[in-house]
Amino acid sequence: MSFSDHFSAVAASYARARPRYPRRWFRYLARIAPDRQRVWDCATGNGQAAIALADDFSEVIGSDASAAQVRQARSHSRVQYQVFPAEATPLPDASLDLITVAQAAHWFDLPQFYAEAQRLLKPNGVIALWGYGLGSLNPDIDRVFDHFYRDWLDPYWPPERQWVERAYQGLPFPFESLPVPAFSMQCDWTLFDFLAYLRTWSGVQQFQRQRGFDPVWAIAPELQRVWGDPQRYRRITWPLFAKVGRWQPDRVR
């Protein structure tokens, strides 16, 4: 099965440069899951969410359609990594307490993925899809950041990016929706950390392929002007958005 592969070529950079999800988020998921036996972290990438889930669940399956991404994943005694697509898995029926998808559900064939999720979840099992949009630092840096995102990269984003722009509002979701508290992610980064993060974006990769140069280096002098000392740590905050639901197979949708 083919898949939208925007990150294999930058798998090592992705593992180093992406922000970390807050611990409170994983504690919330553990509280609402019917049990803490088995969780599938789908599109696990470098295993960031899988490793965090292992603090609360006995067994974590971290899968990705990209072998290059999985090779970058950190090992853990309770995490088993596998390579397979979101829409067709080797996992047994009704075997999961929780399914998680971090910053990836918008790339899936959703009808097929949802059918697979419903097959795999136990009754009352939970599915959580989440992501994050643009971060924020301060007004001066944000203006340059927003200019880069919208004016430089707008023609180069894959169409699926629209769902991230909408914070998954309107994304089909055939589960009993659950209320989600407000969460955010924060990192203290130097300018070099921030530029490395920008370079992992799918829009940046597409820009480079079509235009033949790295737009991050092109915007770097303007960012440094508003950042100041490039070794100075600045805090960036991303609001986390999510769709969380419970699988009730006895209810017709």
C-alpha atoms as one frame of an Amber mdcrd trajectory, in Angstrom:
protein
   0.000   0.000   0.000   1.383   3.419  -0.933   1.462   6.245   1.594   2.173
   9.974   1.715   5.871   9.908   2.556   6.999  13.451   3.327   9.569  12.703
   6.020  11.706   9.621   5.259  14.370  11.775   3.605  14.708  13.856   6.786
  14.081  11.059   9.299  17.250  11.676  11.322  16.600  15.430  11.490  12.948
  14.809  12.353  13.994  12.664  15.314  16.274  15.399  16.651  14.373  18.567
  15.824  10.673  18.010  16.529   9.163  19.288  19.799   8.146  16.892  22.573
   4.555  16.364  23.692   3.723  17.219  27.326   3.697  14.497  29.946   0.282
  15.690  31.134  -1.170  14.701  27.739  -0.130  11.077  28.119  -1.384  10.916
  31.690  -4.766  12.133  30.417  -4.864   9.379  27.773  -3.961   6.736  30.347
  -6.769   7.909  32.624  -9.479   7.623  29.977  -8.361   4.312  28.439 -10.438
   1.321  29.638  -7.258  -0.534  30.623  -3.514  -0.009  30.397  -2.520  -3.221
  28.682  -1.921  -2.555  25.002  -1.686   0.610  22.902  -0.879   1.123  19.244
   0.976   4.326  18.359   0.256   4.578  14.652   2.656   6.526  12.398   5.075
   6.520  15.305   7.870   8.207  13.349  10.850   8.409  15.697   8.876   6.835
  18.550   8.468   9.974  20.633   4.855   9.240  21.617   5.464   5.491  21.878
   8.226   5.976  24.448   6.029   8.330  26.494   3.108   5.890  26.415   5.333
   3.132  27.779   5.335   4.891  31.156   1.655   4.006  31.570   0.954   0.980
  29.350   2.301  -2.566  29.594   2.801  -2.981  25.852   3.206  -0.353  23.142
   3.247  -1.140  19.437   4.858   1.678  17.502   4.316   1.351  13.757   5.152
   3.447  10.738   4.924   2.884   6.992   8.415   4.407   6.710  11.247   2.047
   7.622  13.592   5.060   7.600  11.578   6.695  10.359  11.418   3.538  12.458
  15.199   3.132  12.238  15.501   6.445  14.092  13.218   5.362  16.949  14.606
   4.989  20.457  14.386   1.526  21.960  12.382   0.712  25.094  11.676  -2.592
  26.800   7.887  -2.128  26.500   7.844  -0.746  22.941   7.781  -3.008  19.896
   8.416  -1.238  16.590   7.006  -2.550  13.324   6.774  -1.313   9.745   3.273
  -1.361   8.267   0.747   1.219   7.007  -1.998   2.714   9.125  -4.715   1.230
   6.939  -3.657  -2.456   6.997  -2.163  -3.987  10.138  -1.235  -7.493  11.304
  -2.754  -6.863  14.745  -5.599  -9.052  16.108  -9.224  -7.996  16.485 -10.356
  -6.218  19.682  -6.843  -6.237  21.120  -6.179  -2.567  21.925  -7.138  -0.274
  24.793  -5.890   2.827  23.006  -4.856   3.958  19.524  -2.800   7.131  19.194
  -1.827   9.163  16.132   0.462  12.153  16.666   0.645  14.813  13.925  -0.103
  12.271  11.170  -3.795  11.393  10.791  -4.235  13.976   8.015  -1.940  11.883
   5.778  -4.061   8.712   6.062  -6.772   7.183   3.927  -9.175   7.911   6.773
 -12.078   5.579   5.875  -9.690   2.623   5.690  -7.817   3.658   8.813 -11.022
   4.115  10.803 -12.299   0.701   9.716  -9.035  -0.803  10.915  -9.177   1.131
  14.194 -12.709  -0.102  14.877 -11.600  -3.661  14.213  -8.676  -3.368  16.617
 -10.168  -1.477  19.563 -11.759  -3.274  22.473 -15.298  -2.103  23.342 -14.929
   1.268  25.104 -11.404   1.559  23.719 -10.123   5.060  23.015  -8.654   6.634
  19.887  -6.741   9.909  20.047  -5.630  11.931  17.038  -3.646  15.055  17.796
  -1.395  17.647  16.280  -0.096  21.189  16.536   0.091  24.156  14.231   2.374
  27.177  14.247   4.346  27.950  17.361   4.657  31.362  18.943   7.686  33.132
  20.452   7.219  36.911  20.558   5.520  39.407  18.203   8.674  40.346  16.265
   9.823  36.782  15.644   6.258  35.622  14.987   5.860  38.179  12.189   8.936
  36.838  10.372   7.903  33.258  11.082   4.386  33.839   9.741   5.756  35.584
   6.627   7.965  32.563   5.924   5.139  30.089   6.516   2.515  31.844   4.408
   4.344  33.889   1.782   7.296  31.645   1.084   5.805  28.190   1.579   2.090
  28.503   0.864   2.259  27.003  -2.693   4.397  24.100  -1.494   2.325  22.617
   1.315   0.608  19.292   0.529  -3.197  19.659   0.393  -3.590  17.546   3.543
  -1.980  20.373   5.498  -5.375  22.117   5.452  -6.495  19.849   8.312  -3.661
  21.089  10.519  -4.611  24.673   9.639  -8.150  23.869  10.805  -6.926  22.113
  13.978  -8.788  19.016  12.696 -12.110  20.849  12.822 -14.460  19.063  10.402
 -12.203  16.016  10.107 -14.444  12.927   9.884 -14.416  11.024  13.180 -16.792
   8.056  13.560 -16.384   7.637  17.317 -18.117   8.929  20.425 -16.279  12.210
  20.940 -14.826  12.940  24.371 -14.048  16.360  25.859 -10.378  17.300  25.644
  -8.729  19.663  28.144  -6.435  22.382  26.835  -2.808  21.341  26.358   0.234
  23.037  24.903   3.842  22.141  24.119   6.833  24.269  25.027  10.522  24.132
  24.132  13.451  26.377  24.943  15.468  26.555  21.731  18.370  28.439  20.226
  17.997  29.898  16.759  19.892  26.901  15.394  17.364  24.521  17.021  14.534
  26.524  15.516  16.047  26.478  12.019  16.569  22.706  12.269  12.881  22.323
  13.122  11.809  24.423  10.128  13.935  22.270   7.855  11.841  19.176   8.736
   8.636  20.726   7.349   7.057  19.028   4.329   6.555  22.452   2.703  10.274
  23.191   3.006  11.149  19.826   1.446   8.840  20.505  -1.491  10.197  24.036
  -1.916  13.740  22.670  -2.150  12.739  20.075  -4.736  10.998  22.608  -6.943
  13.174  25.691  -6.473  16.580  24.079  -5.954  17.639  25.947  -2.811  16.993
  25.866   0.921  14.464  28.542   1.957  15.415  28.166   5.615  18.915  29.481
   4.966  17.395  32.267   2.886  15.177  33.434   5.762  17.805  32.818   8.470
  19.378  36.338   8.403  15.983  37.987   8.902  15.184  35.591  11.740  18.537
  36.277  13.382  17.910  40.013  13.212  14.800  39.637  15.389  16.154  36.736
  17.472  19.388  38.401  18.542  22.217  36.196  19.785  21.629  32.892  17.921
  22.838  30.978  21.005  20.191  32.603  23.176  17.433  30.249  24.274  13.912
  31.429  23.580  10.680  29.720  24.538   8.358  28.578  21.769   4.802  27.463
  22.537   2.513  25.379  20.344  -1.171  24.843  21.187  -2.033  21.166  20.916
  -5.318  20.205  19.220  -6.954  16.796  19.307  -9.868  14.576  18.470 -10.421
  11.932  21.134 -13.188   9.355  21.025 -14.448   6.077  22.400 -15.377   3.042
  20.327 -18.888   1.815  21.154 -19.524  -0.989  18.633 -23.141  -1.428  19.744
 -24.025   2.105  18.646 -24.912   2.716  15.024 -23.257   5.725  13.374
